[in-house]
Amino acid sequence: MASKASKKEKKDEAPATAVASMASLVKLLEEHRDALSKEFKSAMTSLEAKLDFVQETVTDHGNRLTSLEANANQLSDKMEELEAKCAAMEGSYNKLKAKAIDLESRSRRNNIRITGLPESIEGARPTDFFSRLLVELLGDQVLTTAPELDRAHRALTAKQGPGSRSRAVIARIHHFRTKELIVQEARKRRGKLFFQGKPVAIFEDYCPEIVEQRAAYREVMSALYQRGLRPSLLYPARLRITTKDGGKKHFASVEDATSFLKTLQGVPMPTRHWRFNSSLLSDDEFVKYLKDHITFFLEMNTTSDTSALMVWDALKAYLRGQIISFTAHKRRKAQRERSDLLSNISGTDAQYALTPTPELYNTKLELKTKFDLLTTYQTQNILLKNKSTFYEHGEKAGKLLANQLKGRRSKQLITSINTQSGNVTQDPTEINTAFKDFYSNLYCSQFDGDDPRIKTNPVVRHTLKVWVQFRRSFGHKDFSLLSPVASNHFFVPSRHDSTFQGWHGKGISQFKDMFTNGNFMSFDQLSEKYNLPKTHFFRYLQARHYVRSVLPCFPKEPDSNPVDMFLSFNPMSPKAMSTLYRNISTLIQAPLVSIKLAWEHDLGQSLEDDLWDKILTSIHKSSLCARHCLIQFKIVHRAHFSKAKLSSFFPDVNPTCDKCKINVATLFHMYWLCPRLQEFWGDVFLTLSNILNQKLDPDPL
């Protein structure tokens, strides 16, 4: 009963609990709704504020864009206005430029330009020189008298160094008709005018702009010449073409002339054929480069289904491109290297002028040596190209002449020869060896003095001739103790007795070896020193007799002979040529004596030896600049040619001084006595007096 009552109570409590739970859920939902409503309202408020800000920003940007569009329109209008003004200014500039070119061209109307003349040949009066030169070049039949020149000078560019291209000469002819006559005659003789064996050309003198315009027609005119047409340029830069039927066409621009060239029918366009430069094969780098590319190409393209002919044709095209690429790279590299060397040389020269040191001097020499080698290589290439061009366009042997030359070469071919042993050989190696031995023996000096073959040996004959003339010139004909004992053609027994060759092996190679302590050795002394046997006593007597006959002071040892320094000279020593030249200079005293006498004659007083030696030694101490020292050397040694001396060589040279027009232009007059120099020397000595605070009177010494 109790259990049933409890179950009933539980059933009554369940609905009450469910009702309570629904009420709480409703309350919770209302609370969530209120919270969500508040959050939504807060978010909407914030979003409205942001949207208002965005709207304001968009409005501001719209206003700015409107302002920018207005400014852009204004700028566009101004740009159009400026473009119109620039176009007008460009038109005015072109008109002014054309007028300036025309005025400059009119000022050059009487000018001619001469190229190919060496530098500094015109002397102090270029107008007179070039006036006579034109008559010499064109002949008396064209110019009956020397043309009158208003002025003549070199082109206003920097003077290049030795070996460079000389500057052009610009001469103004006084009469226009004479100028036209000279230009027309020079045009007819183009390539046929020479001066001192070098080609000379004469052109009209145009301004640079006209020259550039006319140069643009060069390729077109070359192509027209190849087609049999006759192009010519009219002033300033208009092309006129004379056709084969005598008709004439005029073109005002290069484009018009090129268009006409393409329209020609029946005449092929000239093509530039590429040709392999065979000198590249001497370049190891190029050979390796070529081998690598050939190997690479064959590895990549050699297959079983590809014909060898196609591979060969493709390989030639591939190698042509690689060779062009290699040569272009090498050319650009050489140009860069040349430019760098020139800039380095210029900078080193500037540094050496400020601070001359041995290191800078050696650096300068090294840079100049590299530059010389580079220019030498370029010159070799140019010469090789000229030779190939001459061979291509020059006359060639015909088939008949070629066969004759081939037959002559076959007849002159040496197929067999008799060797020194008397055997006949046909082996080319043995034939070459026989010729080598023959000429080696021919040009060596291992002959006796009386051997008739010495007279037919040019090297030995001329060497002995020079040596005899050398000794005769310096007056040293005495016997030298440095003469050899063996094979001496003056000491006759040594040429026939081989015992003296044994003496050479024991140490007696020169007669000087037979002296000791200033006296000629006895046979006992000689035997003890050089270990000679008693059987050589007779040879000793022969040698002593010869020495006694050539030495007046025998048995005393004579003083050293100046010639001994050359006999004991080692040609393999460092600076051998400088040492040899210095030794020879010590023997030459006559020129210095004559120079001293010439200065004494000009100065009217004698020069003491100490003073003269001081003058000679102070030449290289007068300045740090090598150029100034060279000038000082030439002045002291009277190396300059005065007009008085030139007049003795060339009768047409006037010996009168160009400055004073009164006295004869001797060296001393040019350096000191000329009245036009007195003011200059007075200022020099006055300046020196002010610097040294001591009065110095003008004195050439």
FISE-548926 format. One record per residue (C-alpha): residue number from 1; chain; x, y, z. Coordinates in steps of 0.1 Angstrom, whole numbers, plus 5000, padded with zeros to 4 digits. Example, Ala and Ser with C-alpha at 12.3 -4.5 7.8 and 13.67 -1.06 7.14 Angstrom:
2
> k	c	px	py	pz
> 1	A	5123	4955	5078
> 2	A	5137	4989	5071
//
This chain:
701
> k	c	px	py	pz
> 1	A	5000	5000	5000
> 2	A	5028	5023	5009
> 3	A	5045	5017	4975
> 4	A	5013	5026	4956
> 5	A	5009	5059	4975
> 6	A	5045	5069	4967
> 7	A	5041	5062	4931
> 8	A	5010	5084	4930
> 9	A	5028	5113	4946
> 10	A	5056	5111	4921
> 11	A	5030	5113	4893
> 12	A	5015	5145	4907
> 13	A	5049	5162	4911
> 14	A	5059	5158	4874
> 15	A	5034	5182	4858
> 16	A	5043	5209	4883
> 17	A	5080	5206	4874
> 18	A	5072	5208	4837
> 19	A	5052	5240	4842
> 20	A	5080	5256	4862
> 21	A	5105	5247	4834
> 22	A	5085	5264	4806
> 23	A	5082	5296	4826
> 24	A	5119	5297	4830
> 25	A	5125	5291	4794
> 26	A	5102	5319	4784
> 27	A	5119	5342	4807
> 28	A	5153	5332	4793
> 29	A	5141	5338	4758
> 30	A	5128	5372	4766
> 31	A	5161	5381	4782
> 32	A	5180	5369	4751
> 33	A	5157	5388	4729
> 34	A	5163	5420	4749
> 35	A	5201	5414	4748
> 36	A	5201	5408	4710
> 37	A	5179	5438	4704
> 38	A	5203	5460	4724
> 39	A	5234	5446	4705
> 40	A	5217	5450	4671
> 41	A	5207	5486	4679
> 42	A	5243	5493	4690
> 43	A	5258	5477	4659
> 44	A	5234	5496	4636
> 45	A	5243	5528	4653
> 46	A	5280	5522	4647
> 47	A	5273	5511	4611
> 48	A	5253	5542	4604
> 49	A	5282	5563	4617
> 50	A	5307	5545	4595
> 51	A	5284	5548	4565
> 52	A	5281	5585	4570
> 53	A	5319	5588	4572
> 54	A	5323	5567	4540
> 55	A	5297	5589	4523
> 56	A	5315	5620	4533
> 57	A	5348	5606	4520
> 58	A	5333	5596	4487
> 59	A	5318	5631	4483
> 60	A	5352	5646	4491
> 61	A	5369	5623	4465
> 62	A	5344	5632	4439
> 63	A	5351	5669	4445
> 64	A	5388	5663	4442
> 65	A	5384	5643	4410
> 66	A	5363	5671	4396
> 67	A	5391	5695	4405
> 68	A	5418	5672	4390
> 69	A	5399	5669	4358
> 70	A	5397	5707	4355
> 71	A	5434	5710	4362
> 72	A	5442	5683	4337
> 73	A	5421	5701	4311
> 74	A	5440	5733	4318
> 75	A	5474	5715	4316
> 76	A	5463	5698	4283
> 77	A	5455	5732	4269
> 78	A	5488	5746	4281
> 79	A	5507	5716	4266
> 80	A	5490	5721	4233
> 81	A	5500	5757	4234
> 82	A	5536	5748	4244
> 83	A	5538	5722	4216
> 84	A	5527	5748	4191
> 85	A	5553	5772	4204
> 86	A	5580	5745	4203
> 87	A	5571	5736	4168
> 88	A	5573	5772	4158
> 89	A	5607	5775	4176
> 90	A	5619	5743	4160
> 91	A	5610	5757	4126
> 92	A	5628	5790	4134
> 93	A	5658	5770	4147
> 94	A	5660	5749	4115
> 95	A	5659	5781	4095
> 96	A	5686	5797	4116
> 97	A	5707	5765	4114
> 98	A	5703	5764	4077
> 99	A	5713	5801	4075
> 100	A	5743	5795	4097
> 101	A	5754	5765	4076
> 102	A	5750	5785	4045
> 103	A	5770	5814	4059
> 104	A	5798	5790	4070
> 105	A	5798	5773	4037
> 106	A	5800	5806	4019
> 107	A	5830	5816	4042
> 108	A	5847	5783	4031
> 109	A	5839	5789	3994
> 110	A	5875	5796	3985
> 111	A	5890	5769	4008
> 112	A	5906	5737	3998
> 113	A	5916	5708	4021
> 114	A	5948	5688	4015
> 115	A	5953	5654	4032
> 116	A	5983	5631	4033
> 117	A	6010	5657	4040
> 118	A	6035	5650	4068
> 119	A	6034	5672	4099
> 120	A	6056	5703	4102
> 121	A	6069	5703	4067
> 122	A	6056	5738	4060
> 123	A	6080	5756	4082
> 124	A	6075	5792	4094
> 125	A	6058	5804	4062
> 126	A	6030	5779	4053
> 127	A	6014	5801	4027
> 128	A	6045	5803	4006
> 129	A	6052	5766	4010
> 130	A	6018	5753	4001
> 131	A	6016	5777	3972
> 132	A	6047	5762	3957
> 133	A	6035	5727	3967
> 134	A	6003	5731	3946
> 135	A	6024	5740	3915
> 136	A	6046	5710	3922
> 137	A	6016	5686	3926
> 138	A	5995	5698	3896
> 139	A	6023	5709	3873
> 140	A	6032	5741	3855
> 141	A	6007	5734	3827
> 142	A	5978	5737	3851
> 143	A	5991	5765	3874
> 144	A	6015	5787	3854
> 145	A	6022	5807	3885
> 146	A	6021	5800	3922
> 147	A	5985	5807	3934
> 148	A	5980	5835	3959
> 149	A	5969	5821	3993
> 150	A	5953	5843	4019
> 151	A	5961	5819	4047
> 152	A	5970	5783	4052
> 153	A	5971	5762	4084
> 154	A	5966	5727	4098
> 155	A	5932	5715	4109
> 156	A	5923	5728	4144
> 157	A	5927	5695	4161
> 158	A	5953	5681	4186
> 159	A	5986	5671	4170
> 160	A	5990	5633	4171
> 161	A	6021	5614	4180
> 162	A	6046	5599	4157
> 163	A	6032	5572	4134
> 164	A	5997	5587	4136
> 165	A	5977	5601	4108
> 166	A	5988	5637	4100
> 167	A	5963	5666	4102
> 168	A	5947	5680	4071
> 169	A	5959	5713	4056
> 170	A	5933	5740	4050
> 171	A	5943	5767	4025
> 172	A	5922	5797	4013
> 173	A	5928	5806	3977
> 174	A	5925	5843	3969
> 175	A	5908	5838	3935
> 176	A	5877	5816	3933
> 177	A	5884	5805	3897
> 178	A	5919	5793	3907
> 179	A	5903	5773	3935
> 180	A	5878	5757	3911
> 181	A	5907	5749	3887
> 182	A	5927	5732	3914
> 183	A	5897	5711	3927
> 184	A	5887	5700	3891
> 185	A	5923	5690	3883
> 186	A	5927	5672	3916
> 187	A	5894	5653	3910
> 188	A	5907	5641	3876
> 189	A	5940	5630	3892
> 190	A	5925	5614	3923
> 191	A	5948	5586	3934
> 192	A	5977	5599	3912
> 193	A	5990	5628	3933
> 194	A	6021	5620	3955
> 195	A	6044	5639	3977
> 196	A	6076	5623	3989
> 197	A	6063	5590	3978
> 198	A	6030	5592	3998
> 199	A	5995	5598	3983
> 200	A	5980	5632	3986
> 201	A	5944	5642	3980
> 202	A	5928	5677	3975
> 203	A	5891	5683	3983
> 204	A	5867	5712	3988
> 205	A	5865	5724	4023
> 206	A	5829	5718	4035
> 207	A	5814	5725	4070
> 208	A	5809	5694	4092
> 209	A	5771	5693	4087
> 210	A	5775	5692	4049
> 211	A	5803	5666	4052
> 212	A	5780	5644	4073
> 213	A	5751	5648	4048
> 214	A	5773	5639	4018
> 215	A	5788	5609	4036
> 216	A	5754	5594	4040
> 217	A	5753	5587	4003
> 218	A	5785	5566	4003
> 219	A	5769	5532	4003
> 220	A	5743	5541	3978
> 221	A	5769	5556	3954
> 222	A	5790	5525	3957
> 223	A	5761	5503	3947
> 224	A	5752	5526	3918
> 225	A	5788	5524	3905
> 226	A	5786	5486	3905
> 227	A	5755	5488	3884
> 228	A	5772	5509	3857
> 229	A	5756	5542	3867
> 230	A	5775	5574	3872
> 231	A	5764	5591	3905
> 232	A	5776	5625	3915
> 233	A	5769	5648	3945
> 234	A	5757	5683	3939
> 235	A	5760	5710	3966
> 236	A	5750	5708	3993
> 237	A	5739	5671	3994
> 238	A	5718	5662	3964
> 239	A	5725	5631	3944
> 240	A	5725	5631	3906
> 241	A	5725	5599	3886
> 242	A	5735	5597	3850
> 243	A	5720	5566	3834
> 244	A	5735	5546	3806
> 245	A	5714	5563	3780
> 246	A	5725	5598	3792
> 247	A	5694	5606	3813
> 248	A	5697	5623	3846
> 249	A	5678	5618	3879
> 250	A	5681	5639	3910
> 251	A	5674	5628	3946
> 252	A	5672	5651	3976
> 253	A	5676	5624	4003
> 254	A	5693	5591	4009
> 255	A	5659	5574	4013
> 256	A	5647	5585	3978
> 257	A	5680	5572	3963
> 258	A	5677	5539	3981
> 259	A	5641	5534	3969
> 260	A	5652	5541	3933
> 261	A	5680	5516	3938
> 262	A	5656	5489	3947
> 263	A	5634	5495	3917
> 264	A	5662	5488	3892
> 265	A	5655	5458	3871
> 266	A	5680	5434	3855
> 267	A	5710	5445	3877
> 268	A	5716	5424	3908
> 269	A	5719	5441	3942
> 270	A	5755	5440	3955
> 271	A	5759	5415	3983
> 272	A	5786	5414	4009
> 273	A	5802	5380	4010
> 274	A	5816	5368	4043
> 275	A	5852	5355	4041
> 276	A	5870	5336	4067
> 277	A	5901	5354	4082
> 278	A	5928	5327	4079
> 279	A	5951	5346	4103
> 280	A	5928	5335	4132
> 281	A	5942	5300	4129
> 282	A	5975	5312	4144
> 283	A	5955	5322	4176
> 284	A	5955	5292	4200
> 285	A	5925	5305	4218
> 286	A	5905	5306	4186
> 287	A	5916	5271	4176
> 288	A	5905	5257	4209
> 289	A	5872	5276	4206
> 290	A	5866	5262	4171
> 291	A	5874	5227	4181
> 292	A	5850	5228	4211
> 293	A	5822	5240	4190
> 294	A	5828	5215	4162
> 295	A	5828	5187	4188
> 296	A	5796	5200	4204
> 297	A	5778	5204	4171
> 298	A	5787	5169	4159
> 299	A	5777	5153	4192
> 300	A	5743	5170	4191
> 301	A	5735	5166	4154
> 302	A	5752	5134	4142
> 303	A	5725	5107	4139
> 304	A	5720	5076	4118
> 305	A	5691	5091	4098
> 306	A	5708	5124	4089
> 307	A	5730	5126	4058
> 308	A	5766	5137	4061
> 309	A	5761	5164	4034
> 310	A	5733	5180	4054
> 311	A	5754	5179	4086
> 312	A	5783	5194	4068
> 313	A	5762	5223	4054
> 314	A	5747	5229	4088
> 315	A	5781	5228	4104
> 316	A	5794	5255	4081
> 317	A	5765	5278	4088
> 318	A	5769	5272	4126
> 319	A	5806	5278	4125
> 320	A	5802	5310	4105
> 321	A	5780	5324	4132
> 322	A	5803	5313	4160
> 323	A	5833	5328	4142
> 324	A	5815	5361	4136
> 325	A	5806	5361	4173
> 326	A	5842	5354	4183
> 327	A	5858	5380	4161
> 328	A	5832	5406	4172
> 329	A	5840	5399	4209
> 330	A	5877	5400	4202
> 331	A	5874	5433	4183
> 332	A	5854	5449	4212
> 333	A	5879	5436	4237
> 334	A	5907	5451	4217
> 335	A	5889	5484	4215
> 336	A	5883	5485	4252
> 337	A	5919	5475	4259
> 338	A	5932	5502	4236
> 339	A	5909	5528	4252
> 340	A	5921	5517	4287
> 341	A	5957	5518	4277
> 342	A	5954	5553	4263
> 343	A	5937	5566	4294
> 344	A	5963	5549	4316
> 345	A	5991	5563	4296
> 346	A	5977	5598	4298
> 347	A	5972	5595	4336
> 348	A	6006	5581	4341
> 349	A	6022	5608	4320
> 350	A	6004	5634	4341
> 351	A	6016	5618	4373
> 352	A	6051	5615	4361
> 353	A	6052	5652	4351
> 354	A	6042	5661	4386
> 355	A	6063	5635	4405
> 356	A	6089	5618	4383
> 357	A	6098	5585	4400
> 358	A	6115	5553	4386
> 359	A	6084	5533	4393
> 360	A	6062	5557	4373
> 361	A	6087	5557	4345
> 362	A	6088	5519	4344
> 363	A	6050	5518	4345
> 364	A	6048	5543	4316
> 365	A	6072	5522	4295
> 366	A	6053	5490	4302
> 367	A	6020	5506	4292
> 368	A	6035	5521	4260
> 369	A	6050	5487	4251
> 370	A	6016	5471	4255
> 371	A	6000	5498	4233
> 372	A	6027	5493	4206
> 373	A	6021	5456	4206
> 374	A	5984	5461	4202
> 375	A	5987	5486	4174
> 376	A	6013	5463	4157
> 377	A	5988	5435	4157
> 378	A	5962	5457	4142
> 379	A	5986	5469	4116
> 380	A	5995	5434	4106
> 381	A	5958	5426	4102
> 382	A	5953	5456	4079
> 383	A	5983	5447	4058
> 384	A	5971	5411	4055
> 385	A	5937	5424	4044
> 386	A	5952	5447	4019
> 387	A	5973	5419	4005
> 388	A	5943	5397	4001
> 389	A	5923	5425	3985
> 390	A	5951	5432	3961
> 391	A	5954	5395	3952
> 392	A	5916	5393	3947
> 393	A	5914	5423	3924
> 394	A	5949	5422	3909
> 395	A	5960	5405	3878
> 396	A	5963	5367	3880
> 397	A	5982	5342	3860
> 398	A	5964	5325	3832
> 399	A	5963	5288	3827
> 400	A	5992	5288	3803
> 401	A	6014	5308	3825
> 402	A	6004	5287	3855
> 403	A	6014	5256	3837
> 404	A	6047	5271	3828
> 405	A	6054	5282	3864
> 406	A	6045	5247	3876
> 407	A	6068	5231	3851
> 408	A	6096	5255	3861
> 409	A	6091	5246	3898
> 410	A	6093	5209	3890
> 411	A	6125	5214	3871
> 412	A	6141	5234	3899
> 413	A	6131	5208	3925
> 414	A	6162	5191	3941
> 415	A	6155	5154	3941
> 416	A	6190	5141	3949
> 417	A	6222	5155	3963
> 418	A	6258	5144	3969
> 419	A	6266	5144	4007
> 420	A	6300	5152	4022
> 421	A	6308	5115	4023
> 422	A	6303	5113	3985
> 423	A	6271	5093	3985
> 424	A	6241	5102	3965
> 425	A	6209	5105	3986
> 426	A	6173	5111	3976
> 427	A	6159	5112	4012
> 428	A	6143	5147	4017
> 429	A	6155	5147	4054
> 430	A	6191	5140	4045
> 431	A	6189	5166	4017
> 432	A	6177	5192	4042
> 433	A	6204	5182	4067
> 434	A	6231	5185	4041
> 435	A	6220	5220	4032
> 436	A	6217	5230	4068
> 437	A	6253	5218	4075
> 438	A	6266	5235	4044
> 439	A	6252	5269	4053
> 440	A	6261	5265	4090
> 441	A	6297	5260	4080
> 442	A	6295	5288	4054
> 443	A	6283	5314	4080
> 444	A	6307	5305	4108
> 445	A	6342	5319	4113
> 446	A	6362	5287	4119
> 447	A	6387	5293	4090
> 448	A	6424	5300	4090
> 449	A	6435	5335	4081
> 450	A	6450	5325	4048
> 451	A	6422	5301	4039
> 452	A	6408	5313	4005
> 453	A	6373	5305	4017
> 454	A	6374	5334	4042
> 455	A	6373	5357	4012
> 456	A	6340	5342	4001
> 457	A	6324	5342	4035
> 458	A	6304	5375	4038
> 459	A	6299	5374	4075
> 460	A	6335	5367	4084
> 461	A	6348	5391	4058
> 462	A	6327	5420	4068
> 463	A	6332	5414	4105
> 464	A	6370	5415	4101
> 465	A	6366	5446	4079
> 466	A	6346	5464	4105
> 467	A	6371	5454	4132
> 468	A	6401	5467	4112
> 469	A	6383	5500	4104
> 470	A	6374	5503	4141
> 471	A	6410	5499	4152
> 472	A	6423	5522	4124
> 473	A	6397	5549	4133
> 474	A	6407	5551	4169
> 475	A	6444	5546	4162
> 476	A	6448	5514	4182
> 477	A	6469	5491	4160
> 478	A	6491	5477	4187
> 479	A	6494	5441	4197
> 480	A	6469	5430	4224
> 481	A	6478	5405	4251
> 482	A	6442	5392	4248
> 483	A	6449	5377	4214
> 484	A	6445	5339	4213
> 485	A	6475	5317	4213
> 486	A	6459	5288	4193
> 487	A	6446	5293	4157
> 488	A	6461	5329	4156
> 489	A	6467	5338	4119
> 490	A	6494	5362	4130
> 491	A	6512	5336	4151
> 492	A	6519	5312	4122
> 493	A	6530	5281	4142
> 494	A	6497	5279	4160
> 495	A	6478	5273	4128
> 496	A	6498	5242	4119
> 497	A	6507	5227	4153
> 498	A	6479	5212	4173
> 499	A	6500	5214	4205
> 500	A	6488	5250	4211
> 501	A	6452	5237	4211
> 502	A	6463	5215	4240
> 503	A	6477	5246	4257
> 504	A	6442	5262	4254
> 505	A	6428	5232	4274
> 506	A	6454	5236	4301
> 507	A	6446	5273	4306
> 508	A	6469	5292	4282
> 509	A	6442	5306	4259
> 510	A	6457	5342	4256
> 511	A	6492	5356	4255
> 512	A	6483	5374	4287
> 513	A	6483	5341	4305
> 514	A	6521	5338	4299
> 515	A	6529	5368	4320
> 516	A	6532	5370	4358
> 517	A	6540	5399	4380
> 518	A	6545	5421	4350
> 519	A	6571	5399	4333
> 520	A	6571	5371	4307
> 521	A	6573	5337	4324
> 522	A	6603	5313	4320
> 523	A	6596	5279	4307
> 524	A	6600	5265	4342
> 525	A	6574	5289	4356
> 526	A	6550	5281	4327
> 527	A	6555	5243	4332
> 528	A	6549	5245	4369
> 529	A	6518	5267	4366
> 530	A	6501	5249	4337
> 531	A	6517	5214	4339
> 532	A	6535	5215	4306
> 533	A	6558	5186	4296
> 534	A	6595	5192	4287
> 535	A	6588	5183	4251
> 536	A	6569	5217	4248
> 537	A	6600	5238	4252
> 538	A	6604	5244	4215
> 539	A	6567	5256	4213
> 540	A	6575	5279	4242
> 541	A	6605	5294	4223
> 542	A	6582	5300	4193
> 543	A	6556	5318	4214
> 544	A	6583	5339	4232
> 545	A	6599	5348	4198
> 546	A	6565	5360	4185
> 547	A	6558	5381	4216
> 548	A	6592	5396	4216
> 549	A	6587	5407	4179
> 550	A	6554	5425	4186
> 551	A	6562	5440	4220
> 552	A	6589	5467	4221
> 553	A	6589	5465	4259
> 554	A	6595	5427	4261
> 555	A	6599	5410	4286
> 556	A	6579	5436	4305
> 557	A	6541	5434	4304
> 558	A	6527	5464	4284
> 559	A	6500	5487	4298
> 560	A	6464	5479	4291
> 561	A	6453	5487	4256
> 562	A	6419	5505	4251
> 563	A	6410	5477	4226
> 564	A	6413	5452	4254
> 565	A	6380	5463	4269
> 566	A	6362	5452	4237
> 567	A	6381	5418	4235
> 568	A	6372	5411	4272
> 569	A	6336	5423	4267
> 570	A	6309	5397	4275
> 571	A	6281	5401	4249
> 572	A	6257	5381	4271
> 573	A	6259	5405	4300
> 574	A	6230	5427	4310
> 575	A	6227	5460	4291
> 576	A	6254	5448	4268
> 577	A	6247	5474	4240
> 578	A	6246	5503	4265
> 579	A	6279	5492	4280
> 580	A	6295	5488	4245
> 581	A	6282	5522	4234
> 582	A	6295	5538	4266
> 583	A	6329	5522	4261
> 584	A	6331	5535	4225
> 585	A	6319	5570	4237
> 586	A	6349	5571	4260
> 587	A	6372	5568	4229
> 588	A	6354	5596	4210
> 589	A	6368	5630	4220
> 590	A	6371	5648	4187
> 591	A	6334	5659	4183
> 592	A	6333	5673	4219
> 593	A	6365	5692	4212
> 594	A	6351	5706	4180
> 595	A	6319	5716	4198
> 596	A	6340	5734	4225
> 597	A	6360	5752	4198
> 598	A	6328	5763	4181
> 599	A	6314	5778	4213
> 600	A	6347	5795	4221
> 601	A	6345	5811	4186
> 602	A	6309	5823	4192
> 603	A	6316	5836	4227
> 604	A	6349	5852	4219
> 605	A	6366	5836	4249
> 606	A	6382	5804	4259
> 607	A	6365	5778	4281
> 608	A	6384	5761	4308
> 609	A	6383	5724	4309
> 610	A	6367	5724	4343
> 611	A	6340	5748	4331
> 612	A	6334	5727	4300
> 613	A	6331	5695	4320
> 614	A	6307	5712	4343
> 615	A	6286	5723	4314
> 616	A	6285	5687	4300
> 617	A	6277	5671	4333
> 618	A	6249	5696	4342
> 619	A	6229	5689	4311
> 620	A	6209	5661	4327
> 621	A	6206	5680	4360
> 622	A	6191	5712	4345
> 623	A	6155	5699	4349
> 624	A	6134	5670	4361
> 625	A	6116	5669	4328
> 626	A	6133	5646	4302
> 627	A	6121	5668	4274
> 628	A	6138	5699	4288
> 629	A	6170	5679	4293
> 630	A	6168	5668	4257
> 631	A	6165	5704	4245
> 632	A	6194	5714	4267
> 633	A	6215	5685	4253
> 634	A	6207	5696	4217
> 635	A	6216	5732	4224
> 636	A	6250	5724	4241
> 637	A	6259	5699	4214
> 638	A	6248	5723	4186
> 639	A	6224	5697	4172
> 640	A	6199	5722	4158
> 641	A	6202	5733	4121
> 642	A	6205	5770	4118
> 643	A	6194	5789	4086
> 644	A	6231	5796	4080
> 645	A	6239	5759	4080
> 646	A	6208	5750	4059
> 647	A	6218	5776	4033
> 648	A	6250	5757	4028
> 649	A	6230	5726	4021
> 650	A	6202	5742	4000
> 651	A	6212	5773	3980
> 652	A	6176	5784	3978
> 653	A	6174	5789	4016
> 654	A	6179	5824	4028
> 655	A	6204	5825	4056
> 656	A	6190	5858	4070
> 657	A	6174	5857	4104
> 658	A	6135	5855	4102
> 659	A	6132	5877	4133
> 660	A	6155	5907	4128
> 661	A	6157	5904	4090
> 662	A	6193	5918	4092
> 663	A	6220	5894	4104
> 664	A	6229	5859	4093
> 665	A	6210	5833	4114
> 666	A	6238	5814	4131
> 667	A	6232	5793	4162
> 668	A	6246	5819	4185
> 669	A	6226	5846	4168
> 670	A	6194	5826	4172
> 671	A	6201	5818	4209
> 672	A	6216	5852	4220
> 673	A	6227	5879	4196
> 674	A	6194	5886	4178
> 675	A	6181	5921	4187
> 676	A	6146	5907	4190
> 677	A	6158	5885	4219
> 678	A	6174	5912	4240
> 679	A	6142	5922	4256
> 680	A	6134	5886	4264
> 681	A	6168	5879	4280
> 682	A	6166	5912	4299
> 683	A	6133	5901	4314
> 684	A	6147	5867	4323
> 685	A	6178	5880	4341
> 686	A	6157	5907	4358
> 687	A	6133	5881	4371
> 688	A	6162	5859	4383
> 689	A	6177	5890	4400
> 690	A	6145	5897	4419
> 691	A	6142	5860	4430
> 692	A	6178	5857	4442
> 693	A	6180	5893	4456
> 694	A	6212	5897	4436
> 695	A	6219	5917	4404
> 696	A	6227	5894	4375
> 697	A	6240	5910	4343
> 698	A	6229	5893	4310
> 699	A	6256	5868	4302
> 700	A	6253	5837	4279
> 701	A	6275	5817	4304
//
